[in-house]
Amino acid sequence: MERIWTRHYEKGVPEDLEIQEKTLVDFLYRTAERWPDNPALTLKGKTITYARLKDMVDRFATGLARLGVRKDSRVAMWMPNLPQMVIGHYATLRLGAQVVNTNPLYVEREVEHQFKDAGVSVVVTCDFLWWYKLRGIMAKVPTVEHVVVTSIADYLPFPLNFIAPFKLKKTQQYVKVPPEKNVHFFKEIIASNPPNPPAVDFPFDHLAVLQYTGGTTGVSKGAMLTHRNVSVNAQQCASRFPIVEEGREVLLACLPYFHSFGMTVSMNWPLLAGAHIVLMPNPRDIDDMVKSIMKYKVTLFPALPALFVAINNYPGVDNLDLSSIKGCFSGSAPLPIDVMERFEKLTGGKITEGFGLSETSPVTHVNPLNGMRKTGSVGIPVPGTDQKVVDVETGEKELGFDEEGELCLKGPQVMLGYWNRPDETAKVLRDGWLYTGDLAKIDEDGYCFIVGRKKDMIVAGGYNIYPDEVDNVLFSHPAVLEAATIGIPHEKRGETVKSFVVLKPGESLTEEELVAYCKKELAAYKVPKQIEFISELPKSSMMKILRRELRERELAKIQGK
């Protein structure tokens, strides 16, 4: 398809991208040279300048190298949005090793699978909830040779750095980290190593990040993102928003860095642009979020629809000054028009909806901030990206305008494939095109509308949930015969999780008991919020469970209320 959408690019947006073959670390060094004294990261009032950030990245890279991290080692980053997460991420890339982003909400079973699958050799984590979990994982993952432990309090200002450890000790999850030969401390590594890591030679297409995703099967697998993928995607974001002034913006980082959306839009892109990043380890703290916007005069606010809703409903928000915001970026779930209009009226800024996948680093589409925005659309491709819609049956026939089919994408941000899964890779990468599994249509202006999902993935509060994974946990309960999980509409989360369960003959089980069982095996956001016990699941002639029928039943109930 001809790139008809480029005529809707704002002034200053290039029709195609002139790629700079610089890694993200190269861009960080460039930013530190241009604006060494500018604030790079702020956490709870404690600020690290760009010069200091570069120095810490280099020192930590030296320390990792002394722990045996080499080109193609895998280093897991398992913590919330802290300065340590940024430092560890960039230090790993500096050595030609791969970052394995790990969801802080994962339970032991989920982390164990990811670490084993990736062959993680070093884990960088916190001494709070994560160290508590990691103790049980280390014995089961023999590839893990070293653990680097940091504290949430390490880069807090006084007196928070003094008070926080005492507060944490009152929780059951706090465990004092023992001095062991394979356990090291983040601040000690920074203090004891010089800022001169070894030179490592690797090509621009070298593997940089293993970004785990459930894909179409529900089995978590690593999307292989290269230095080209992640660097170019940050460059695409920069090229797409000419309103962003390098070295002058303030971005609120409430999107989690373990997620590809947060990694690129709230970390890599603003560091490339020399922005001041205000870190939010707890995106549920709306009070802190609103106060941070006002205190730091936040100008850029990437967020999920649920966060825009929360700010719209914040007590007394109509009397607060949020006018510093000029650009907001929404993704991961549909944004209701009334939510967008209310937020834009409050702030005077504009929200643009976009689209992406872990497999595309992730940004592929966005609506113009200062141009034609189409309600219900995820926008138009970013520079250098192509799109088409093909028939679902064969995937070979390209469809015309407004015809619904499977969305396919091509561009420099598309992954190499899935880590150690050539069969899964072959299913989604064909002739240079990524087959997304999303059903879409493209209009005559090139705007893309997502109309459904070929896969049964549930998107709840911005998190991807794969029904097969939930079902497998339900199946493992000795009283459960069959189970099927679907997403049902939810006012705040977009969707929520509902499971249908058939018990074995003679067995009895309550909803509360089964939910408690799931909480031991699944991250909290994956646990079914509703469980309905039924006598039989609807099945096809091939005995395949028909989730579609279950969804239709639920929608009929909702519409009938």
C-alpha positions as CSV (number, residue, x, y, z in Angstrom):
1,M,0.0,0.0,0.0
2,E,1.2,3.5,-0.9
3,R,2.0,5.6,2.2
4,I,-1.1,7.7,1.7
5,W,-1.0,8.6,5.4
6,T,2.1,10.8,5.2
7,R,0.0,13.7,3.9
8,H,-1.5,13.8,7.4
9,Y,1.8,14.2,9.1
10,E,2.2,17.5,10.9
11,K,4.7,20.1,9.7
12,G,8.2,19.0,10.5
13,V,7.5,15.3,10.5
14,P,9.6,13.5,7.8
15,E,7.8,11.3,5.3
16,D,10.5,8.7,5.8
17,L,13.0,8.3,8.6
18,E,16.7,9.1,8.2
19,I,18.1,6.5,10.6
20,Q,21.0,7.5,12.7
21,E,23.0,4.2,13.4
22,K,23.6,5.1,17.0
23,T,22.8,2.9,19.9
24,L,20.7,4.1,22.9
25,V,23.9,4.3,24.9
26,D,25.4,6.5,22.2
27,F,22.5,8.8,22.4
28,L,22.8,8.9,26.2
29,Y,26.4,9.9,25.9
30,R,25.5,12.6,23.4
31,T,22.8,14.0,25.7
32,A,25.2,14.0,28.6
33,E,27.7,16.0,26.5
34,R,25.1,18.5,25.4
35,W,23.4,19.1,28.7
36,P,25.6,17.7,31.5
37,D,24.0,19.7,34.3
38,N,20.4,19.2,33.2
39,P,18.3,16.9,35.4
40,A,17.9,13.4,33.9
41,L,16.1,11.5,36.6
42,T,14.2,12.6,39.7
43,L,12.8,10.3,42.4
44,K,10.8,11.8,45.3
45,G,12.8,15.1,45.1
46,K,16.3,13.5,44.6
47,T,17.7,14.4,41.1
48,I,20.5,12.8,39.1
49,T,22.0,15.0,36.3
50,Y,22.9,13.7,32.9
51,A,26.6,13.9,33.6
52,R,26.1,11.9,36.8
53,L,23.8,9.4,35.0
54,K,26.4,8.7,32.4
55,D,29.1,8.3,35.1
56,M,26.8,5.8,37.0
57,V,26.0,3.8,33.9
58,D,29.8,3.5,33.1
59,R,30.6,2.5,36.7
60,F,27.8,-0.1,36.8
61,A,28.9,-1.5,33.4
62,T,32.4,-1.9,34.8
63,G,31.0,-3.7,37.8
64,L,28.9,-6.0,35.7
65,A,31.9,-6.8,33.5
66,R,33.8,-7.8,36.7
67,L,31.0,-10.1,37.6
68,G,31.4,-11.9,34.3
69,V,28.9,-10.1,32.1
70,R,30.1,-10.3,28.5
71,K,28.6,-9.7,25.1
72,D,25.5,-11.9,24.9
73,S,25.1,-12.5,28.6
74,R,21.5,-12.0,29.8
75,V,20.8,-9.6,32.7
76,A,17.4,-9.5,34.2
77,M,16.0,-6.2,35.5
78,W,13.4,-6.9,38.1
79,M,12.1,-3.8,39.9
80,P,9.8,-0.8,39.5
81,N,10.6,2.5,38.0
82,L,13.7,3.5,39.9
83,P,17.0,5.2,38.8
84,Q,18.7,1.8,39.3
85,M,16.4,0.4,36.6
86,V,17.6,2.9,34.1
87,I,21.3,2.6,35.1
88,G,21.2,-1.2,35.0
89,H,19.4,-1.2,31.6
90,Y,21.9,1.1,29.9
91,A,24.9,-0.5,31.5
92,T,23.8,-3.9,30.2
93,L,23.4,-2.5,26.7
94,R,26.8,-0.9,27.0
95,L,28.4,-4.3,27.3
96,G,26.6,-5.8,24.4
97,A,24.6,-8.0,26.8
98,Q,20.9,-8.4,26.7
99,V,18.4,-6.9,29.0
100,V,15.6,-9.2,30.2
101,N,12.8,-7.0,31.4
102,T,10.9,-8.7,34.2
103,N,7.5,-7.7,35.5
104,P,7.7,-6.8,39.2
105,L,4.2,-8.2,39.7
106,Y,5.1,-11.7,38.6
107,V,5.0,-14.6,41.1
108,E,7.8,-17.1,41.5
109,R,6.5,-19.6,38.9
110,E,6.3,-16.9,36.2
111,V,9.8,-15.5,36.9
112,E,11.3,-18.9,37.1
113,H,10.1,-19.7,33.6
114,Q,11.4,-16.4,32.2
115,F,14.8,-16.7,33.8
116,K,15.2,-20.3,32.6
117,D,14.0,-19.6,29.1
118,A,16.4,-16.6,28.7
119,G,19.3,-18.2,30.5
120,V,19.7,-15.3,32.8
121,S,23.1,-15.1,34.5
122,V,22.7,-11.9,36.5
123,V,19.6,-10.5,38.2
124,V,19.4,-6.9,39.3
125,T,16.6,-6.5,41.9
126,C,15.3,-4.9,45.1
127,D,15.7,-5.9,48.7
128,F,12.0,-5.6,49.4
129,L,9.3,-7.8,47.8
130,W,11.5,-9.1,45.0
131,W,14.4,-10.4,47.1
132,Y,11.7,-12.3,49.1
133,K,10.6,-14.0,45.9
134,L,14.1,-14.5,44.4
135,R,15.3,-16.6,47.3
136,G,13.0,-19.4,46.2
137,I,13.8,-19.0,42.5
138,M,17.7,-19.0,42.6
139,A,17.9,-22.7,43.5
140,K,15.7,-23.6,40.5
141,V,17.5,-21.5,37.9
142,P,21.2,-22.8,37.7
143,T,22.2,-20.2,35.1
144,V,21.9,-17.4,37.7
145,E,25.4,-16.8,39.0
146,H,25.1,-13.4,40.6
147,V,22.4,-11.2,42.1
148,V,22.8,-7.4,42.5
149,V,20.5,-6.0,45.2
150,T,19.5,-2.5,45.5
151,S,17.1,-0.7,47.9
152,I,14.2,1.6,47.1
153,A,15.8,3.9,49.6
154,D,19.2,4.0,47.9
155,Y,18.4,7.1,45.8
156,L,15.8,8.8,48.0
157,P,16.6,12.2,49.6
158,F,16.9,12.7,53.3
159,P,14.9,12.0,55.4
160,L,13.1,9.5,53.2
161,N,16.2,7.4,52.7
162,F,16.5,7.1,56.5
163,I,12.8,6.5,57.2
164,A,11.9,4.1,54.3
165,P,13.9,1.0,55.4
166,F,12.2,1.1,58.8
167,K,8.8,1.3,57.2
168,L,9.7,-1.6,54.9
169,K,10.8,-3.8,57.8
170,K,7.2,-3.7,59.1
171,T,6.0,-5.7,56.1
172,Q,6.2,-9.5,55.8
173,Q,7.9,-9.2,52.5
174,Y,11.0,-7.4,53.8
175,V,14.0,-9.7,54.2
176,K,17.4,-8.5,55.2
177,V,19.8,-9.5,52.4
178,P,22.5,-11.7,53.7
179,P,26.2,-11.1,52.8
180,E,26.9,-14.0,50.4
181,K,29.6,-14.4,47.8
182,N,27.2,-14.2,44.8
183,V,25.1,-11.4,46.3
184,H,26.3,-7.8,45.6
185,F,25.0,-4.4,46.4
186,F,24.2,-1.8,43.8
187,K,25.5,1.3,45.6
188,E,28.8,-0.6,46.4
189,I,29.3,-1.5,42.8
190,I,28.8,2.1,41.8
191,A,31.2,3.4,44.5
192,S,33.9,0.8,44.0
193,N,34.2,0.7,40.2
194,P,35.8,3.3,37.8
195,P,33.8,4.7,34.9
196,N,35.8,2.9,32.2
197,P,34.0,-0.3,31.2
198,P,35.7,-2.5,28.6
199,A,35.2,-1.6,25.0
200,V,32.9,-4.1,23.3
201,D,32.4,-4.3,19.6
202,F,29.0,-5.3,18.2
203,P,26.9,-4.4,15.1
204,F,23.9,-2.2,15.1
205,D,21.7,-5.2,14.5
206,H,23.0,-7.0,17.6
207,L,20.5,-8.3,20.1
208,A,19.7,-5.8,22.9
209,V,16.5,-6.8,24.7
210,L,14.5,-9.9,25.3
211,Q,11.0,-8.5,25.7
212,Y,8.7,-11.3,27.0
213,T,5.2,-11.5,25.7
214,G,2.5,-14.2,25.7
215,G,2.0,-14.0,22.0
216,T,-0.7,-16.1,20.5
217,T,-0.3,-19.2,22.6
218,G,-0.2,-17.8,26.2
219,V,3.3,-19.3,26.7
220,S,5.6,-16.4,27.6
221,K,8.3,-16.0,25.0
222,G,11.0,-13.4,24.4
223,A,10.7,-11.0,21.5
224,M,14.2,-10.4,20.3
225,L,14.7,-6.7,19.9
226,T,18.0,-5.5,18.4
227,H,19.9,-2.2,19.1
228,R,18.5,-1.1,15.7
229,N,14.9,-1.9,16.8
230,V,15.0,0.0,20.1
231,S,17.1,2.9,19.0
232,V,15.1,3.5,15.8
233,N,11.8,3.3,17.6
234,A,13.0,6.0,20.0
235,Q,14.1,8.0,16.9
236,Q,10.7,7.4,15.3
237,C,9.0,8.8,18.4
238,A,11.2,11.9,18.3
239,S,10.6,12.4,14.6
240,R,6.8,12.0,15.1
241,F,6.4,14.8,17.6
242,P,8.1,18.0,16.5
243,I,6.5,19.9,19.4
244,V,9.0,18.2,21.7
245,E,12.0,20.6,22.4
246,E,15.2,18.8,23.1
247,G,16.7,19.5,26.5
248,R,13.6,21.3,27.7
249,E,10.8,18.8,28.4
250,V,9.7,17.2,31.7
251,L,8.2,13.7,31.3
252,L,6.3,11.9,34.1
253,A,7.3,8.2,33.9
254,C,4.3,6.3,35.4
255,L,4.3,3.6,32.7
256,P,6.3,0.7,34.0
257,Y,9.8,0.2,32.4
258,F,9.5,-3.6,32.2
259,H,6.7,-3.0,29.6
260,S,7.8,-2.1,26.1
261,F,5.5,1.0,26.1
262,G,7.2,2.3,29.2
263,M,10.7,1.3,28.1
264,T,10.5,3.2,24.8
265,V,8.1,6.1,25.4
266,S,9.0,6.9,29.1
267,M,12.7,6.0,29.1
268,N,14.6,5.6,25.8
269,W,12.9,8.5,23.9
270,P,13.1,11.1,26.7
271,L,16.7,10.2,27.3
272,L,17.5,10.7,23.6
273,A,15.6,14.0,23.7
274,G,17.4,15.2,26.9
275,A,14.2,15.4,28.9
276,H,13.9,15.5,32.7
277,I,12.2,12.2,33.7
278,V,10.2,12.3,36.9
279,L,10.0,8.7,38.1
280,M,6.9,7.1,39.6
281,P,7.6,3.6,41.1
282,N,3.9,3.4,42.1
283,P,1.6,4.4,39.2
284,R,-1.5,3.7,41.5
285,D,-0.6,6.7,43.7
286,I,-2.7,9.3,41.9
287,D,-2.2,11.8,44.7
288,D,1.6,11.7,44.1
289,M,1.0,11.8,40.4
290,V,-1.1,15.0,40.4
291,K,1.3,16.7,42.9
292,S,4.3,15.7,40.7
293,I,2.7,17.2,37.6
294,M,2.2,20.5,39.4
295,K,5.6,20.5,41.3
296,Y,7.8,19.7,38.3
297,K,5.6,21.4,35.6
298,V,5.3,18.2,33.6
299,T,5.0,18.8,29.9
300,L,4.8,15.2,28.5
301,F,2.5,12.6,30.1
302,P,2.5,9.1,28.5
303,A,-0.2,7.0,30.3
304,L,-2.9,4.4,30.1
305,P,-6.6,5.4,29.8
306,A,-7.2,4.4,33.4
307,L,-4.8,7.1,34.6
308,F,-6.5,9.8,32.6
309,V,-9.8,8.6,34.2
310,A,-8.2,8.7,37.7
311,I,-6.9,12.3,37.2
312,N,-10.3,13.4,35.8
313,N,-11.9,12.2,39.0
314,Y,-9.3,13.4,41.4
315,P,-10.9,15.4,44.2
316,G,-10.7,19.1,43.5
317,V,-9.0,18.7,40.2
318,D,-10.9,21.6,38.6
319,N,-9.2,24.0,41.0
320,L,-5.7,22.7,40.3
321,D,-3.2,24.0,37.7
322,L,-2.2,21.2,35.3
323,S,-1.6,23.6,32.4
324,S,2.0,22.7,32.0
325,I,1.0,19.5,30.2
326,K,1.1,19.9,26.4
327,G,1.4,16.4,25.1
328,C,-0.1,13.1,26.3
329,F,0.3,9.7,24.7
330,S,-2.3,6.9,25.3
331,G,-2.0,3.3,24.5
332,S,-2.7,-0.4,25.5
333,A,-6.4,0.1,25.6
334,P,-9.1,2.2,23.9
335,L,-9.5,5.8,25.2
336,P,-13.2,6.9,25.6
337,I,-13.9,10.2,23.9
338,D,-15.4,11.7,27.0
339,V,-12.3,10.9,29.0
340,M,-10.1,12.5,26.4
341,E,-12.3,15.7,26.2
342,R,-12.5,16.1,29.9
343,F,-8.7,15.7,30.4
344,E,-7.9,18.1,27.6
345,K,-10.2,20.7,29.0
346,L,-8.5,20.3,32.4
347,T,-5.0,20.7,31.1
348,G,-5.1,22.5,27.8
349,G,-2.9,19.8,26.4
350,K,-3.7,17.2,23.8
351,I,-3.9,13.4,24.0
352,T,-2.9,11.2,21.1
353,E,-3.8,7.6,20.9
354,G,-1.3,5.1,19.5
355,F,-0.7,1.5,18.9
356,G,2.2,-1.0,19.2
357,L,3.3,-4.4,20.2
358,S,6.2,-5.9,22.2
359,E,7.3,-7.4,18.8
360,T,7.6,-3.8,17.4
361,S,9.6,-2.2,20.1
362,P,6.6,-1.2,20.4
363,V,5.4,2.0,18.6
364,T,3.9,1.6,15.1
365,H,1.0,4.0,15.0
366,V,-0.1,7.3,16.5
367,N,-2.7,10.0,15.9
368,P,-1.3,13.5,15.1
369,L,-1.1,15.7,18.1
370,N,-1.7,18.8,16.0
371,G,-3.6,17.4,13.1
372,M,-6.5,15.2,12.1
373,R,-7.4,12.8,15.0
374,K,-10.0,10.2,14.2
375,T,-12.1,9.0,17.1
376,G,-11.7,5.2,17.5
377,S,-8.6,5.1,15.4
378,V,-5.0,4.2,16.6
379,G,-3.8,6.7,14.1
380,I,-1.3,6.4,11.2
381,P,2.1,4.6,11.0
382,V,5.2,6.4,12.3
383,P,7.9,7.4,9.8
384,G,9.5,4.4,8.1
385,T,6.6,2.0,8.9
386,D,4.3,0.2,6.4
387,Q,1.0,-1.4,7.1
388,K,-1.5,-3.6,5.3
389,V,-4.6,-5.7,6.1
390,V,-4.9,-9.2,4.7
391,D,-7.5,-11.9,4.7
392,V,-7.7,-13.9,7.8
393,E,-8.0,-17.3,6.1
394,T,-4.7,-17.4,4.1
395,G,-3.0,-14.1,5.0
396,E,-2.0,-13.7,1.4
397,K,-4.7,-11.4,-0.1
398,E,-4.3,-7.7,0.6
399,L,-7.7,-6.1,1.4
400,G,-9.0,-2.7,0.4
401,F,-10.1,0.3,2.3
402,D,-12.4,-0.3,5.2
403,E,-12.2,-4.1,4.8
404,E,-11.6,-6.0,8.0
405,G,-8.7,-8.5,8.2
406,E,-5.4,-9.2,10.0
407,L,-3.1,-6.2,10.5
408,C,0.4,-6.7,9.1
409,L,3.3,-4.4,9.8
410,K,6.8,-3.8,8.3
411,G,9.5,-1.5,9.6
412,P,13.0,-1.2,11.2
413,Q,11.4,-1.6,14.7
414,V,10.1,-5.1,14.0
415,M,11.8,-7.8,16.1
416,L,14.2,-10.5,14.8
417,G,11.8,-13.2,16.1
418,Y,11.1,-15.1,19.2
419,W,14.0,-16.4,21.4
420,N,14.7,-20.1,20.7
421,R,11.2,-20.5,19.1
422,P,11.7,-20.7,15.3
423,D,8.3,-22.3,14.8
424,E,6.5,-19.5,16.6
425,T,8.6,-17.0,14.7
426,A,7.7,-18.5,11.3
427,K,4.0,-18.1,12.2
428,V,4.2,-14.3,12.6
429,L,7.1,-13.2,10.4
430,R,6.5,-13.8,6.7
431,D,8.3,-12.1,3.8
432,G,9.4,-9.3,6.1
433,W,5.9,-8.6,7.4
434,L,4.8,-9.1,11.0
435,Y,1.4,-10.7,11.3
436,T,0.0,-9.1,14.4
437,G,-3.0,-11.3,15.1
438,D,-5.1,-8.1,15.5
439,L,-8.1,-7.6,13.3
440,A,-8.2,-4.1,11.8
441,K,-9.3,-2.0,8.9
442,I,-7.6,0.9,7.2
443,D,-9.5,3.9,5.8
444,E,-8.8,5.9,2.7
445,D,-6.6,8.4,4.7
446,G,-4.5,5.5,6.0
447,Y,-5.9,5.6,9.5
448,C,-5.9,2.3,11.2
449,F,-8.9,1.0,13.3
450,I,-8.4,-2.1,15.5
451,V,-11.8,-3.9,15.4
452,G,-11.0,-7.1,17.3
453,R,-8.3,-9.6,18.2
454,K,-7.6,-12.8,16.3
455,K,-6.2,-14.0,19.5
456,D,-8.1,-14.2,22.7
457,M,-5.8,-11.9,24.7
458,I,-7.5,-9.9,27.5
459,V,-6.3,-6.3,28.0
460,A,-7.2,-5.2,31.6
461,G,-5.9,-1.9,32.9
462,G,-3.2,-1.9,30.2
463,Y,-1.9,-5.4,31.1
464,N,-2.0,-8.2,28.6
465,I,-3.5,-11.4,30.0
466,Y,-3.5,-14.7,28.2
467,P,-6.5,-16.9,28.9
468,D,-4.6,-20.1,28.3
469,E,-2.2,-19.3,31.2
470,V,-5.1,-18.6,33.5
471,D,-6.9,-21.8,32.4
472,N,-3.8,-23.9,33.0
473,V,-3.6,-22.7,36.6
474,L,-7.3,-23.4,37.1
475,F,-6.9,-26.9,35.5
476,S,-4.2,-27.7,38.0
477,H,-6.6,-27.5,40.9
478,P,-7.6,-31.1,41.8
479,A,-11.3,-30.3,41.9
480,V,-11.4,-28.7,38.4
481,L,-12.4,-30.6,35.3
482,E,-12.5,-27.9,32.7
483,A,-12.1,-24.1,32.6
484,A,-12.4,-21.3,30.1
485,T,-11.3,-17.7,30.7
486,I,-12.5,-14.6,28.8
487,G,-12.4,-10.8,29.1
488,I,-15.6,-9.0,29.8
489,P,-16.2,-5.2,29.6
490,H,-15.2,-3.2,32.7
491,E,-15.7,0.5,33.1
492,K,-12.3,1.3,34.6
493,R,-10.0,-1.5,33.4
494,G,-11.3,-1.8,29.9
495,E,-11.7,-5.5,30.4
496,T,-11.6,-7.7,33.4
497,V,-11.1,-11.5,33.8
498,K,-13.9,-13.9,34.1
499,S,-13.5,-17.7,34.3
500,F,-16.0,-20.4,33.7
501,V,-15.3,-23.6,35.6
502,V,-16.7,-27.2,35.4
503,L,-16.0,-29.2,38.6
504,K,-15.2,-32.9,38.6
505,P,-18.1,-35.1,39.7
506,G,-18.6,-35.2,43.4
507,E,-16.3,-32.2,44.0
508,S,-17.2,-29.0,45.7
509,L,-15.4,-25.7,45.6
510,T,-16.3,-22.1,46.3
511,E,-15.3,-19.0,44.2
512,E,-13.3,-17.6,47.2
513,E,-11.3,-20.9,47.5
514,L,-10.5,-21.0,43.8
515,V,-9.5,-17.3,43.7
516,A,-7.2,-17.8,46.7
517,Y,-5.6,-20.7,44.8
518,C,-5.0,-18.6,41.7
519,K,-3.4,-15.8,43.7
520,K,-0.6,-18.2,44.6
521,E,0.2,-19.0,41.0
522,L,-0.6,-15.8,39.1
523,A,0.2,-12.1,39.2
524,A,-2.6,-10.2,40.8
525,Y,-3.9,-8.6,37.6
526,K,-4.3,-12.0,36.0
527,V,-6.4,-13.5,38.8
528,P,-10.1,-14.0,37.8
529,K,-12.2,-11.3,39.2
530,Q,-15.3,-13.4,38.6
531,I,-15.7,-17.2,38.5
532,E,-18.9,-18.9,37.4
533,F,-19.4,-22.6,38.0
534,I,-21.3,-24.2,35.1
535,S,-22.2,-27.8,34.2
536,E,-20.7,-27.8,30.7
537,L,-18.6,-25.6,28.5
538,P,-19.7,-24.9,24.9
539,K,-17.6,-26.8,22.4
540,S,-17.3,-27.1,18.6
541,S,-17.6,-30.4,16.7
542,M,-13.9,-30.7,17.1
543,M,-14.3,-30.4,20.9
544,K,-12.7,-27.0,21.0
545,I,-14.0,-24.7,23.7
546,L,-15.9,-21.8,22.2
547,R,-14.9,-18.8,24.1
548,R,-16.8,-16.7,21.6
549,E,-20.1,-18.2,22.8
550,L,-19.2,-17.4,26.4
551,R,-18.4,-13.8,25.5
552,E,-21.7,-13.5,23.6
553,R,-23.6,-14.8,26.6
554,E,-21.9,-12.3,28.9
555,L,-22.4,-9.3,26.5
556,A,-26.1,-10.3,26.3
557,K,-26.4,-10.3,30.1
558,I,-24.8,-6.8,30.2
559,Q,-26.9,-5.4,27.5
560,G,-30.0,-6.8,29.1
561,K,-29.5,-5.1,32.4
